[in-house]
């Protein structure tokens, strides 16, 4: 029900405001992205009616389908936050306003090649904060080189960094390391000041570490529908 959705949204926004006060920050400087993975487009329409304008998707097929169905909501901003395949980069680019998961030169190149007009795509370098090279993201010590490559592609606008906190580390520690990487990327381009970090269980720690964009799903949307 829309009333329940609104109550969950308000509860999260109150917690974001509390965390911002704790960090001595203005909550208005923090962007709350509602992740609608596996939920129908109708839920996004309900969220829009409640004032939500920033929406996140993990899969290209869902992103493309929902943006097509909700084309009349032209003030929505769509964030692609999942791992991206290079062969789907053009489709992602057609639907997304921002891509948070650039983790290799080839993906940046594919997104650049996918430009069909003069629209500039906002992108973030995804940082792997784990010791597992198989996880999404570039190693922290390779972030600057990838950021420099993105800066060489005129249809992309480097906005900052993104990461997911490891399960085996305190979020505060992980986000402090991310903040150091973010500072290095911002030294290459002062406008690259986004830090996309923090989900339902750790957004307070992310805000304390300087996160500018939070990715929050089921705490707002409710349980994901059964896909079986």
PyMOL commands that set and color helices and strands:
alter all, ss='L'
color gray80, all
select helices_A, chain A and resi 2-23+27-29+41-49+60-69+86-95+105-113+140-151+171-188+203-208+218-221
alter helices_A, ss='H'
color red, helices_A
select strands_A, chain A and resi 31-35+54-57+77-80+98-102+121-128+138-139+156-163+194-196+213-216
alter strands_A, ss='S'
color yellow, strands_A
deselect
rebuild
show_as cartoon
